[in-house]
Amino acid sequence: MDNLLPVEGNPGLYRDIHSRAIIDCSDTNFDNYLQLKKRKILEVNEMNKLKDEDNKIQTIKNEVTELKDMMKLILSKLDINS
């Protein structure tokens, strides 16, 4: 930390004297970032599960519609032959 100077009025922030970059050395900010990242990953996983379930439901709906159409065709042929 010899090459870092504290940024006045901003605890946890330091300026690198060589690159002039501002560096955040706050453990709290990093911990908050990790928590947010973990929460976002969980949200994405949950959304993917919901999309998978929605796809399964849509497939079942399509299959039921197809079965109904086949039943109508069978019934119409039975009516013709009666």
KEKE-3310 file (N, C-alpha, C; in steps of 0.2 Angstrom, whole numbers, plus 5000, padded with zeros to 4 digits):
npx = (5004:5011:5011:4999:4987:4975:4959:4952:4938:4932:4931:4939:4942:4956:4970:4981:4997:5005:4998:4987:4975:4959:4956:4946:4946:4938:4931:4917:4910:4915:4910:4896:4895:4898:4887:4876:4879:4878:4864:4859:4863:4855:4843:4843:4844:4832:4823:4827:4823:4809:4806:4809:4799:4788:4790:4788:4774:4769:4772:4764:4751:4751:4752:4740:4730:4733:4729:4715:4712:4714:4705:4693:4694:4693:4681:4673:4675:4669:4656:4652:4653:4643)
npy = (4994:5005:5013:5019:5032:5039:5043:5059:5061:5050:5036:5020:5021:5023:5031:5026:5030:5029:5024:5032:5028:5025:5015:5003:4998:4993:4981:4979:4984:4975:4963:4966:4966:4953:4947:4952:4947:4933:4933:4937:4927:4916:4921:4921:4907:4903:4909:4902:4889:4892:4895:4882:4875:4881:4879:4865:4864:4870:4861:4850:4856:4857:4844:4839:4846:4841:4828:4830:4834:4823:4814:4820:4819:4805:4802:4809:4801:4789:4794:4796:4783:4777)
npz = (5000:4999:4987:4987:4990:5002:4997:4999:5009:5006:5012:5011:4998:4987:4979:4966:4965:4954:4943:4944:4946:4954:4968:4976:4991:5001:5011:5014:5003:4993:4999:4998:4984:4981:4987:4980:4967:4969:4972:4960:4952:4957:4954:4940:4938:4944:4935:4923:4927:4927:4914:4908:4914:4908:4895:4895:4899:4888:4878:4882:4881:4867:4863:4868:4861:4848:4850:4852:4840:4832:4838:4835:4821:4820:4826:4816:4805:4809:4811:4797:4792:4798)
capx = (5000:5015:5010:4992:4985:4968:4955:4949:4931:4929:4934:4940:4945:4963:4973:4987:5001:5009:4993:4982:4968:4955:4955:4941:4949:4933:4928:4910:4908:4916:4905:4890:4895:4897:4880:4872:4881:4875:4857:4857:4864:4850:4837:4844:4843:4825:4820:4828:4818:4802:4806:4809:4792:4783:4791:4785:4767:4767:4772:4758:4746:4751:4750:4732:4727:4734:4725:4709:4711:4714:4699:4688:4694:4691:4673:4670:4675:4664:4649:4651:4652:4637)
capy = (5000:5011:5017:5021:5037:5039:5048:5063:5061:5044:5030:5014:5023:5025:5033:5023:5036:5027:5024:5037:5024:5024:5008:5002:4993:4992:4974:4980:4985:4969:4958:4968:4964:4946:4945:4954:4942:4927:4934:4937:4920:4912:4924:4918:4900:4902:4911:4896:4884:4894:4894:4875:4873:4884:4875:4858:4865:4872:4855:4846:4859:4856:4837:4838:4849:4836:4822:4832:4834:4816:4811:4823:4815:4798:4803:4811:4795:4785:4796:4795:4776:4774)
capz = (5000:4999:4982:4987:4994:5003:4993:5004:5010:5003:5016:5008:4991:4987:4972:4965:4963:4948:4937:4945:4946:4960:4970:4981:4996:5006:5012:5014:4996:4990:5002:4995:4977:4981:4989:4974:4962:4971:4972:4953:4949:4960:4950:4933:4939:4945:4928:4918:4929:4925:4907:4907:4915:4903:4889:4896:4898:4881:4874:4884:4877:4859:4862:4870:4855:4843:4852:4851:4833:4830:4841:4830:4814:4821:4827:4810:4801:4812:4809:4790:4791:4802)
cpx = (5004:5014:5002:4991:4978:4965:4951:4941:4928:4933:4934:4942:4952:4965:4980:4992:5005:5004:4988:4975:4965:4954:4951:4944:4944:4930:4921:4907:4909:4911:4898:4889:4894:4890:4875:4873:4878:4867:4855:4858:4858:4843:4837:4842:4835:4821:4821:4823:4811:4801:4805:4802:4787:4784:4787:4777:4765:4767:4766:4752:4745:4749:4742:4728:4727:4730:4718:4707:4710:4707:4693:4688:4691:4683:4670:4669:4670:4657:4648:4650:4646:4630)
cpy = (5006:5016:5020:5027:5037:5045:5052:5063:5055:5038:5024:5015:5025:5026:5030:5029:5035:5028:5029:5034:5025:5017:5008:4997:4991:4985:4974:4980:4978:4963:4960:4966:4957:4943:4946:4949:4936:4927:4934:4930:4916:4915:4921:4911:4899:4904:4905:4890:4885:4893:4887:4873:4875:4880:4868:4859:4867:4866:4851:4849:4857:4848:4836:4841:4844:4830:4824:4832:4827:4813:4814:4820:4808:4798:4805:4805:4790:4787:4795:4787:4773:4774)
cpz = (5000:4993:4981:4992:4996:4999:4999:5004:5007:5006:5012:5001:4992:4980:4972:4962:4957:4942:4938:4946:4953:4962:4976:4986:5002:5006:5011:5007:4992:4992:4999:4988:4977:4982:4983:4968:4963:4970:4964:4950:4951:4956:4943:4933:4939:4938:4923:4920:4926:4918:4905:4908:4910:4897:4889:4896:4891:4877:4876:4881:4870:4858:4863:4863:4849:4844:4851:4844:4830:4832:4836:4823:4815:4821:4820:4805:4803:4810:4801:4789:4794:4798)
residu = (MET:ASP:ASN:LEU:LEU:PRO:VAL:GLU:GLY:ASN:PRO:GLY:LEU:TYR:ARG:ASP:ILE:HIS:SER:ARG:ALA:ILE:ILE:ASP:CYS:SER:ASP:THR:ASN:PHE:ASP:ASN:TYR:LEU:GLN:LEU:LYS:LYS:ARG:LYS:ILE:LEU:GLU:VAL:ASN:GLU:MET:ASN:LYS:LEU:LYS:ASP:GLU:ASP:ASN:LYS:ILE:GLN:THR:ILE:LYS:ASN:GLU:VAL:THR:GLU:LEU:LYS:ASP:MET:MET:LYS:LEU:ILE:LEU:SER:LYS:LEU:ASP:ILE:ASN:SER)
# end
